[in-house]
């Protein structure tokens, strides 16, 4: 036997040699800081088994799930809903494209490709992705900022849209094409940011923007959008000058209002009377048709008899809402095109029209790296705003129609929609509040509605978009303003927040005023900073309940169904029937906290689980009372200490039984 030309090993020595050396303590601390948390690691590591791959596909491709479980009885109503939503997409897309200071056709591109992509990756059944007024305004400001930084501020004027610009690489490009490339690069960058955030499970960013903050911000943004449309509505031609290179929206609201009043008071020197009359007629038509839709057609109910094959007759009947609505905006657009062509609005009355629109599918476009870098700060802002508003809208419909959404997957869906859409000349897409509500009201049940609407928009792009040449821009301005009318109902939130919490009331006022004066970018930052300062201040001034009785070991209260108490057999024999929330550390609760508390009690109550709240401070109890919380859920489940709640939960009687006995 040959000798081994190495040291002799046994199992113990092999383990000693092969075991990695201990990591120095300092390196361990560094690794603990830079290593992502387990939820993030689980989200980015690849699947390692067949079941993991299946779960990965169903999670990140929701279309596989809803197509597999689709009910064919929904098909007819979804076809009608898809066509109806497309009839809203077309005029809104063109109007919001002009709002972003791009050609109207790029709004239609944004209503086409991103809608298809979201239908594949999105988890909301009712969210309508496409053009959105607030995001269009953010895109407009981002384009202005990049142009001003590059010394091309004259490109922000429509009079120089065909002026030729020489870029740093020596290529020539018109101002109009440069703005389009900035918008495309911005959409690609913001989409990429949202995809990364989704993979890192960063859906928690919605916590930074509370309900009062979102309400005040969107209301102020709606006012800024309407202010920007006063020029085409009155036929004015003034141009405001940015006060800051970094923040073009700084003090733009007061400056614009001053210019509008100055030129309107010199009527008709600066105001185009024909344009203003066209705006008034358009507004009147929209209001009348909206009343017909909401007051008359919405009340029509269709009776449907369910036929019984055994009894050979109708065994029961149901009444369904009428699935059709008048496409208000589209009717106005068609009417305006006909009248504008008949009276030669552009030449005889010196009106501004949409002009020639190319009839084609979206052309391929690639983002420019230097423009991506220049628009990075605005891309981050757009990513956060569009995600927070989109998830808020999707969550409302998910609760109403009893299904769930995945915020992290929604981030990925928004991101992929913008990334792929930007390759087909789309600018930043987002979920629309008004269009989503319309989609739900006309019978949309799944993402198939969005797919059908995108097909109709594609048909318009291929064959019908050239017919919009004579459409007055004033009509599109009126459509934008009417589409934002629902946001002004949020002014009622001021009274509610004033009654509930001064902190929420001040947050609403501060973000509203800051957005009007500082712009949509600085205003949001100021609102977030103020809200955080208020929360920190309230947490320092408030404290939990003092002198609360200390409970013995939690294992003694395994009957309450507390997770982790006792063995697995105990958890099976004693099913969960009560949850006790310890509010002693909760020094401050605002309107959002009250809303969350109501959702917890309601959701667990529907599941047959009783929720008890213990050790809540007087200030927080007063907040529950002012919000009307007690009127809905009562005070019977509120206890001064945890021990009181535990003893009540382990007494073997439910609250309902004890209340019935006390009444008897």
N, C-alpha and C positions, 0 to 999 in steps of 0.2 A: 504494500500500500504506500502510495506517495505521501510525503509529508506536506502539510498545509503551510504555505509560505506567508503566514500571517499569525497574528496573536490568536490564541485559543479563546473562544466565546462560549458562554452559556446564556440561558434566557435572561437572567438577571442583568448580565453585563450588556446584552443587546439592548435591553430597555434603557439602561443608563446611557448608552452611546447614542441611540436613536431619539431619545426624548429631547425636544427642543430646549435650548437654554432659556432660563427664566428672563422675562423682559424686565429691564430696569424700571424702577418705580416711576421715574420722571416720564419715560416713554409710555408707560401704561396710562398716566394721567392725560398725556397728549392724545393718545388713541381714543380714550373715553370721551374726549371733547369733540374730536373730528369724526368719530364713527357715527353714522346716522342711527336714529332710534330703530327698534325692531319693526314697527309698522312700515317705515320707509324702506327698510331692507327687504321686507317681504313683498313690497310693491314693485321693486325693481329687479329682483332676482328672477331668472327664468324658471318656468315650470320644469319639474324633474320627473313627472310621472304622467300616465295617460289621463287619469282623473284630474290632475292639476292642469293639464293642457285644456281639457274640456271646460273646467271651471274658469280658466283664463279667457278662453274664447267667448263664453257666455257673458262674462263680466265686461269685456272690452269690445264685444260686437253684439250689442243688445238686439240688433236686427234678427239674429239667429233665433232668439227667444220669442219675440213678438210675431215673427213670421210663422214659426212652428205652432204657436198657440192661437193663431188668428181665427176669428169667428167670421164665417162668410156672410152672416146676416148683417154685418157692419158695412159690407162693400158698397152698396148703393149709396148710403148716406155719406160715406167717406169720399166717394167720387164727387157728389154734389158739394161737400165741404171743401174738397181740394180745389175745385173750379172757383168756388166763391172766394177762397183765400187768395187764389192767384189774381182774381179781379181786384183785390185790395193791394197785392204785391206790386202790380204794374204802376199805378199812379203814385203810390208811396215811394217805390224805388226810384222813379224819375225825380220826384220832389226832394227826397233826401240826398240824391246824387247832386242836385243843384245846391242843396244846403252845405254839402262838403266842398263846394266850389269845384266840382268836377262835371264832366259831361253827363247828362241824365242817363245815358245808356249804361254807365258804370254802376249806377244804382240797380239797374236790371240785372247786370252780371252778378251783383252781390245777392240778389234775390233768386239766383239760379243754382250755381255750383255749391256754395256753402249749405244751402237747404238740403241738397242731396246727401252731402257728407254727414250732416248732423242726423239725418234719418237713419244712417247706418250706425253711428257711434253714440247717439244721444239716448238718455234714459227717460226723458219726459215725453209723454204722449201728446201733449197739447201745446208745448212751447213752439212759437213760430219764429224761426231764425231768419235773419235777413237784415235789411236796413233798419236803423233805429235812430231817432232824432238826436238823442244825447251823444251817442257815439259818433254820429256824423259831425256834430259840432266839435267834438274832441279831435276828429280827423282834420277838420278845417283849421283849427288852431295849430295842430302839429305841422301841417303843410306850411302855414304862414311862418312858424318858428324856424323851420329848416331853411326856407327861402331867405328870411331876414338874416340868419346866421351866415349864409353864403353871399350876402350882399346883393341879393336879387329881389329886394322888396318890391320892385316895380312889377314883378311877375304876379303879385297878388291882385292886380287890377285886371278886370276883364278886357280892358282896351289893349293890353299887351299879351293876350293869350297866344298869339301867333308869332310873337317876337322870338328871335333865335338867340339861344344862349350857348356859349362855349364852355364845356365842363373841364375839369382838371385834367382828364385824360385826352383832351383835344377833340372830343366828339361834339358835334353840333346837335342841339335839340331845342324844340320850341318850349315856351313857358308852359303851355298846356300839357305837353307830353311829360315835362319834368314833374309837374304836380301829380300826374298819374303815377309816375314811377315812385314818387315819395309815398303816395297812398298805398301802392302795392308793397313796397318795402316795409312800411309800417304794419300792414296786415300780416305779412310773413313773420315779422319780429314779435308782434304781440301774440300771434298764434303759437310760435315756438316757446314763448315764455309760459303760456297756459299749459302746453303739453308737458313741459318740465315740472311745473307746479302740480299737475295731475299725477304724474309718475311718482312725485315725492309726497303724495297724500297731503297736499297743502290746502285742502278745502276749508281749513279752520280760518283762513283769512276773512271769511264772512263775519267772524266775530268782531273784526275791527270796525265794521260799519253796522251800527245798530239801526233799528227801525226809524227812530227820529232823525238820525243822520241821513239815511237814504231818502226819507220823505222830504226833508228840507232841501237836500241836494238836487233831487230830480225836479222839485217844484221850481227852484231857482234856475236850473238848466233849461226848463221849459220856457221860462220868461226870457232867457237869453236867446233861445231859438226863435221865439216869436219876434223879438227885437230885430234879429237878423233878417226876418222876412218883411219888415215894414218897408224896406226900400223897393222890392219888386211889387208889393201890394199897392203902394202909392205912386209907383213909377219914378222914384227918386234916383239920383245918380251920385250922391255924395260918397266919399271914401274916408273912413277914419284911419288915423295913423297910430301905429302901435307905440305905446310909451316905453315898452321894454323889449329888448331883443329876446330874452329868455322866456318872457311871459306875455305873448301878444294880446291875451284877453284882459290884461290889467286895466281897470277902469273903462273898459269898452262899453259897458252898459250905460253909465251916465253920459259918456261922450256921444254914443249913438242916439240916445234920447234927445240930447240937446240939438244935434244936427237935424233930427226928424222934425222937432217942433219949429226950429228956425226956418226950414224950407216949407213946411206945411203952412205956416203963418204968412208966407209970401205967395200963396196960391193966386193964379195958376202959373207963376213964373217957373217954379221948379217941379210942381206936381203935374203928372200926366192925367188929365181928367178922365180920358177914356179907360186908362188902366185902373183907376180907382173905381169907376162905375162897374167895370168887369169884375173887380174883386168883391164889390157889394152884392152883385147878382149871384156870383158863385157862392158867397157865404149864405145868402138867402136860400139857394137851392139845397145846399148841404144841410141846413137846419131843418127845412121842411121834410126832406127825405129821411133824415135821422129820426124825426118824430114819427113818420109813417112806419119806419122799421121797428122802433122801440115800443110805440103805443098801440099799433094796429097789428102788424104782421107777427110780432113776438107773442101776441095773445091768441093767435090762431092755434087750435089744437086739432089734430087729426085722430079720428077714431079708428082703431084697428081691432078687428074681431079675430080671436084665436080659434080656428076651426078644430072640432073634435071628430076624428074619424070613426069613433065608436057610436056616438050619438047622432052623427051626420048633421051637426049644427054648430053654431058658435057657442062655446061653453063659457067664454068670458071675453071682455073687451077692455082695451086700454086706450088711453089718450096720449098722443105724442105731440111735442111741439112741431110746428111747421118748419121743415128743414131749410127753406130758402129765405134769403134776405136780399133786399135790393142792393146791388153793388154801387153804393152811393158815389164814391170817388170816381169809379169808371164811367158811370152815367154822366157825371159832370164833365169829365175829360172829353167824352165823345160829343156832348152838346157844345162844349167850348170850341172844339176843333171845327165843327160845322159852322158855327156862327163866325169864328175868326176867319175862316176861308171865304165865307159869303160877303163879309164887309171889308175884306182886305185889311185886317187889323194891323198888320205889320207896317205897311207902307202908307195907307191912308190916314191912320190914326197914330202913327209913330209908336206903336206898341212893341214890346220885346217878346219874342216867341222862342220856343225851344230850338228851332233851326233844324238843319239836316242831321239826321241820326242814321248811322250806318246799320244796315240790316245784315247781321251775321252772328254767328256764335262767338262766345268770348275768345279773343286771341290769346295765345300763350304769352306769358310775361315772366321775367326772372327778376328777383329783387337785386338791387345794387348794394354791395357790402358797405360802401361809404354812406349811403343813405340809411341803411339799417342802423349803423352806429350813431348817426346824427339824430335819428328818431327814437333812440332807445328809451330815454326817460318818459316820453309820451306813450311809448308802447307798453311800458309797465303800468302806467295809469289806466290806459284803455283796457288792458287785460284784467285789472282788478275791478274796474267799474262794470264792464260788460259781464264778468262772471258773477259779481254780487247781485246785480239787478236780474240777470237771467235765472240764477238759482232761486232768488226770492219769488219770482213769478212762477217758476216750475214747481216750487214747493207748495204754493197756494193751490194750484190745480191738482197736485198729487194728493193733498189732504182732502180736497173736495171730492175727488173721484176714487179715493181709497186705493192708492198704489204708492210705491216708494221710488225715490230717485237716489242716485249715487253721486254726491257732490264731486268726488275725485274723478269719476268717469265723465261727469259733465264738463269739468275742466279740460279733460283730454278731448272731448267731443268739440267744444268751442275752439280749442287750439288747432285740432286737425282741420276743422272747417275753414279756419282763416288761413292756415298754411296752404292747403290745397286750393282754396279759393283764390289766394293771391297769385298762384301760378296761372290762373285763368282771368286775370285783370279785375279781380274783386278787391274792394277795400274792406275795412274791418266790419264784420257781421256780428250781430248780437240779437238777443231775444227781445221782441217787441211786446210791450204790455198790452196795447190796444189790439194788436193783431192776434195775439194768443187768446185773448178773451173772445174775439170774434170767431176764431177757429173752434173753440169749445162750444159756442152758442149755435153754430150751424151744423153741429153733429160730428165733429172730428173725434175719433176714438183712439187712433193709434198714429204712429209716425207715417203710415201710408198716406194720410192727408197731405203731409208736406211733400212727399214724393210726387203725388198727383199735381199739386200746385206748381212744382218745379217743371213738370212736363209742359203745363200750359204756358208758363213763362218762357220756356224754350221755343214753343210755337210762335209766341209773340215776337221773340228776338229774330226768328228766321224769316217771318213773312209779314208782320204787321207793324213793326216799330217805326218804319219809315212814314207811316201815316200820322205820326205825332209831330210832324214838322211845324204845323201852324198852331200848335198848342201855346196859349199865352203863359208866360212864366208867372204872372200874377195868380193864375188859377192854381198852379202848383204851390205857391206860397200860402194860399188859403187852405189847401189840403193839408199842408204841414201844420198850420195853426189849429185846425179842427182836430187833427190826429192827437194833439197834445191837450185837448180840452179836459180829458179825464184826470190829468195830473193836477189840475187846479182845484180839484175836489180835496186834495190833500191839505188845503188851507184849513179845513175843519179839524185836522189833527192838532192844530195849535191849541184849541180849546180843550181837547181831551188831555193833551200832555200837561197843560197848565193846571188842570184839576188833579192829575195823578202825581206828577213829579216836576218840581222846579228845575231839576237837573236836565230832564229830557226836554222840557220847554226851552231852556237856554241853549241846549245843543241844537235844536231845530232852528232857533232864531239865528244863532251864530253861523251855522253852515249856510243858511239861506242868504244872509247879508254878505258873508265872505265870498260866496260864489258869485253873487251879483257884482260885487266891487272888484274882486281879485281875479275872477275868471274861473272856469271849470276845473282847472288844474290846481292852482293855489287855494281855491275855496275848499276843495275836498281835503287837502292836507291840513288846512287850518281847522276844519271841522273835526278831523280825527284827533289832532293834538288837543283841542279843547275837550273833547269827550274823554280822552285818557286822563287829562288833568282833573276833570270832575270826578271820575271814578276813584282816582287815587285820593283826592281830598275827602270824599265820602267814606272811603275805607278807613282813613286815619281818624276821622271824627266819630265813626260808629264802632261799636263793639258787640260781641255776642252776648248771650245771656250769661249772667254771672251766677255762681253758686249752684250750678246744676248738679243734681245728685249723680255720683259716679256709679256706673253699672258694674256688676260683677263680670266674670268672664263671659264672652259672647256665646260660648258653647252651651251655657245654661239656658239660652233662649233660642235653641234650634227649632222650637215649634213655630217661630215666626217665619220660618222659611228663608232665613238669611243665608245667602250664598257663602259656602265655605264652612259652615258650622256643622259639626258632626261628620259622620261617614257618608258614603254614597248610598248605603241602605237607608239612612235616616232621611236623606233628601228625597228618596223615592216614596217612603211611607208618609212623609210630611210634605205635601206639595206646597208650592209657594202660594200664599193667599194674602199676605200683607207686606207692604214695603213702608219702612219708617225713614223719613228724611230728616236728618239732623241739621237744623238751621242755626245752631248756636254760632258757628264760625261765619255765618252769612250776615255781615254787618250792614250791607246795603243792597237793596233790590229796586230796580227801575221798571219801567213799563215793559221792556223786553223780558225781564225776569218774571214778571207777572204772567205774561203771555206764555212763556216756557213752562211755568208751573202749572198753568191751566191745561196745557197740552199733555203734560206728564200725568196729571190726575185723570184727564179724560181718556187717554189712550190705555192706561192700565185698568181704568174702570171698565172700559169696553171689553177688556180681556178677562174680567172677573177677578181682578186683583185690587185689593183695597189699599189706598195710599194714605198714610198718616204723616202729619208734619208736626215736629216737636221743637221746642226751645227757640221759637222765633221772637225777635225783638219787637217792642211795641211799635217802633217806626215802620217796620216791615208789615206788621199786622194792620196798621192803619193804611198802608199802601194797598193791601189786599181788599180792604173794605171800600176805599175810595174808587177802586177799579171795578167794583161790582162783582168781585170774585166770590164773595160770600153768598150773593143772591143766586149764583149758579150752582155752587157746590156745598153751601152751608158751612157751619162752624163746628160741626160735631167731630170732625177728624183732626181738629187742631188741639194740641196738648202742650202744657207748660214745660214738661221735661220729657226726656226720652223714656225714663222709667215708667211714667204714666202711660205712654203710648204702648210700651212693651207689655205691661200688665193688662192693658185693655185688649191688645191683640191676642194674648195667650189665654184670655178668659173663655174662649170658645164661642163667643157670640159676635155676630156682625153688628155693625152700627145700625143697619136697618132693623134687625130683630130687636135691639134694645130700644130704639125709637118707637117701634110698634108696641112693645110692652109698656113703655112709659105713657103712651097715649091711652092704652086700655086702662 
